[in-house]
Amino acid sequence: MDGVPAFVTDPADTREAIMQATYLALCEHGYADLTIQRIGDEFEKSKSLLYHHYEGKDELLLDFLEFMLDRFEETVPVDEDAGADAVLDAMLDHVLLAPHDGERGDFFAALVELRAQSAHDPAYRDHFSRSDRFFQKRLAELVRAGMDEGVFREVDPEATALFLQAFVGSTMFMRATSDQDEDVGRTLRDEFDAYLRCRLFVD
């Protein structure tokens, strides 16, 4: 499965097996209908391990989100020797052009549900606040690298990173919560390319 971390298909240890079970159950049931029992149904080892480590589904899901954040780079296929412009292209293709149906679509929809908990749950809000800062920092580093490589214009890295993250986040939200024409990703990609040519790319 393209863009799916290795733990989903080949967990290396017990924790990864728990994360695999959480991922599969989340894709199938979403947040609202998810229970520890349903996660346990996807877990090949003793279900008592889940109750030993986690008091409830939210504690497990927050650990799952941290786990995914630590491994987010596994989900975006990028050449290790690629320049900053190629890395940005790969990230945008991953969000805008990769299919959002089947298991992938279910997972993105579940992530939207989890983020929605932040409106009222301080623990989720804390996680997603830290997650946003993490991605903004990584994107700002990417912009600075592109400026050093001479492929990006001299721009404000932090402001550009914030805009990139806002665009990607809103696109994921829209694709997860509404029925769109199958070409919407291509349309958004083309329009965003126009922005990048005018605002960020040197050539």
C-alpha positions as CSV (number, residue, x, y, z in Angstrom):
1,M,0.0,0.0,0.0
2,D,1.6,3.2,-1.2
3,G,2.1,5.8,1.5
4,V,1.2,3.5,4.3
5,P,3.8,3.1,7.1
6,A,5.6,-0.2,7.5
7,F,4.0,-0.9,10.8
8,V,0.6,-1.4,9.2
9,T,1.7,-4.3,7.1
10,D,4.6,-5.6,9.1
11,P,4.7,-4.5,12.8
12,A,8.1,-5.0,14.3
13,D,7.1,-5.3,18.0
14,T,4.2,-5.3,20.4
15,R,3.7,-1.6,20.3
16,E,3.7,-1.5,16.6
17,A,1.1,-4.3,16.6
18,I,-1.1,-2.3,18.9
19,M,-0.7,0.7,16.5
20,Q,-1.5,-1.5,13.6
21,A,-4.7,-2.7,15.3
22,T,-5.6,0.9,16.1
23,Y,-5.1,2.0,12.5
24,L,-7.2,-0.8,11.1
25,A,-10.0,-0.3,13.6
26,L,-10.0,3.4,13.1
27,C,-10.3,3.0,9.3
28,E,-13.2,0.6,9.7
29,H,-15.2,2.3,12.5
30,G,-14.1,5.9,12.6
31,Y,-13.8,7.7,15.9
32,A,-17.4,7.7,17.1
33,D,-17.9,4.0,16.9
34,L,-14.4,3.0,17.9
35,T,-13.9,1.0,21.2
36,I,-11.1,-0.7,22.9
37,Q,-12.9,-4.0,22.1
38,R,-12.9,-3.2,18.4
39,I,-9.2,-2.4,18.5
40,G,-8.7,-5.7,20.3
41,D,-10.5,-7.5,17.5
42,E,-7.7,-6.4,15.2
43,F,-5.0,-7.3,17.7
44,E,-3.5,-10.7,17.2
45,K,-2.1,-10.9,20.7
46,S,-3.9,-11.0,24.1
47,K,-6.4,-8.2,24.4
48,S,-5.5,-7.8,28.0
49,L,-2.3,-6.1,26.8
50,L,-4.4,-3.2,25.6
51,Y,-6.2,-2.8,28.9
52,H,-2.8,-3.1,30.7
53,H,-1.3,-0.2,28.8
54,Y,-4.4,2.0,28.2
55,E,-7.4,3.0,30.3
56,G,-9.6,3.9,27.4
57,K,-9.8,4.6,23.7
58,D,-8.8,8.2,23.9
59,E,-5.6,7.5,25.8
60,L,-4.8,4.9,23.1
61,L,-5.7,7.2,20.2
62,L,-3.5,10.0,21.6
63,D,-0.6,7.6,21.8
64,F,-1.4,6.5,18.2
65,L,-1.3,10.1,17.0
66,E,2.1,10.7,18.7
67,F,3.3,7.5,17.1
68,M,2.1,8.6,13.7
69,L,3.7,12.0,14.1
70,D,7.0,10.4,14.9
71,R,6.8,8.4,11.6
72,F,5.0,10.8,9.3
73,E,7.9,10.8,6.8
74,E,7.3,7.2,6.1
75,T,4.0,8.1,4.5
76,V,5.4,10.5,1.9
77,P,7.7,8.8,-0.6
78,V,10.6,11.2,-1.3
79,D,14.0,10.6,-2.8
80,E,16.6,11.1,-0.1
81,D,18.8,13.1,-2.5
82,A,15.9,15.2,-3.8
83,G,16.1,19.0,-3.6
84,A,13.6,21.1,-1.6
85,D,11.4,21.8,-4.7
86,A,11.1,18.1,-5.4
87,V,10.3,17.3,-1.7
88,L,7.5,20.0,-1.7
89,D,6.1,18.6,-5.0
90,A,6.0,15.1,-3.5
91,M,4.2,16.3,-0.4
92,L,1.6,18.1,-2.4
93,D,1.1,15.2,-4.8
94,H,0.6,13.0,-1.7
95,V,-2.2,15.1,-0.4
96,L,-3.8,16.3,-3.6
97,L,-3.4,13.6,-6.2
98,A,-3.2,10.3,-4.3
99,P,-6.6,8.5,-4.2
100,H,-8.8,9.3,-1.2
101,D,-11.0,6.3,-1.4
102,G,-10.9,2.9,0.3
103,E,-8.7,2.5,3.4
104,R,-6.8,5.7,2.7
105,G,-10.0,7.8,2.5
106,D,-11.3,6.1,5.7
107,F,-8.1,7.0,7.5
108,F,-8.1,10.6,6.5
109,A,-11.7,10.9,7.5
110,A,-10.9,9.4,10.9
111,L,-8.1,12.0,11.3
112,V,-10.6,14.8,10.7
113,E,-12.8,13.3,13.4
114,L,-9.9,13.1,15.8
115,R,-8.9,16.7,15.1
116,A,-12.5,17.8,15.8
117,Q,-12.2,16.5,19.3
118,S,-9.7,19.4,19.9
119,A,-12.6,21.9,20.1
120,H,-13.6,20.5,23.5
121,D,-10.9,18.1,24.7
122,P,-7.7,19.7,26.1
123,A,-5.6,16.6,25.5
124,Y,-6.4,16.5,21.8
125,R,-6.0,20.2,21.5
126,D,-2.6,20.0,23.1
127,H,-1.5,17.2,20.7
128,F,-2.7,19.0,17.6
129,S,-1.2,22.3,18.7
130,R,2.1,20.6,19.1
131,S,1.6,18.8,15.8
132,D,0.9,22.0,14.0
133,R,4.0,23.6,15.4
134,F,6.0,20.6,14.4
135,F,4.8,20.7,10.8
136,Q,5.2,24.4,10.5
137,K,8.8,24.1,11.7
138,R,9.6,21.3,9.2
139,L,8.0,23.3,6.4
140,A,9.9,26.4,7.3
141,E,13.1,24.4,7.3
142,L,12.2,23.1,3.8
143,V,11.6,26.7,2.6
144,R,15.0,27.8,4.0
145,A,16.7,24.8,2.3
146,G,15.1,25.8,-1.0
147,M,16.3,29.3,-0.6
148,D,19.8,28.1,0.1
149,E,19.7,25.8,-2.9
150,G,18.6,28.7,-5.1
151,V,15.3,27.1,-6.1
152,F,13.0,29.2,-3.9
153,R,12.7,33.0,-3.8
154,E,13.7,35.0,-0.7
155,V,10.5,34.8,1.3
156,D,9.5,34.7,5.0
157,P,9.9,31.0,5.8
158,E,7.6,31.0,8.8
159,A,4.8,32.8,6.9
160,T,5.2,30.6,3.9
161,A,5.1,27.4,6.1
162,L,2.0,28.6,7.8
163,F,0.3,29.2,4.4
164,L,1.4,25.8,3.1
165,Q,0.1,24.0,6.1
166,A,-3.2,25.8,6.1
167,F,-3.7,25.0,2.4
168,V,-2.9,21.3,2.9
169,G,-5.0,21.0,6.0
170,S,-8.1,22.6,4.5
171,T,-7.7,20.4,1.4
172,M,-7.6,17.3,3.5
173,F,-10.6,18.5,5.5
174,M,-12.6,19.2,2.3
175,R,-11.8,15.9,0.7
176,A,-12.6,14.0,3.9
177,T,-16.0,15.7,4.6
178,S,-17.6,16.3,1.2
179,D,-18.2,14.6,-2.1
180,Q,-16.0,16.2,-4.8
181,D,-15.5,15.6,-8.4
182,E,-12.7,13.1,-8.9
183,D,-10.6,15.8,-10.7
184,V,-10.7,18.2,-7.8
185,G,-7.3,17.2,-6.6
186,R,-5.8,17.9,-10.0
187,T,-7.6,21.2,-10.2
188,L,-6.3,22.3,-6.8
189,R,-2.8,21.1,-7.7
190,D,-2.7,23.1,-10.9
191,E,-4.0,26.2,-9.1
192,F,-1.5,25.8,-6.3
193,D,1.3,25.4,-8.8
194,A,0.4,28.8,-10.2
195,Y,0.8,30.2,-6.8
196,L,4.1,28.5,-6.3
197,R,5.4,29.8,-9.6
198,C,4.5,33.3,-8.8
199,R,5.4,33.4,-5.1
200,L,8.0,30.7,-4.3
201,F,9.8,29.0,-7.2
202,V,12.6,30.9,-8.8
203,D,12.0,29.4,-12.2
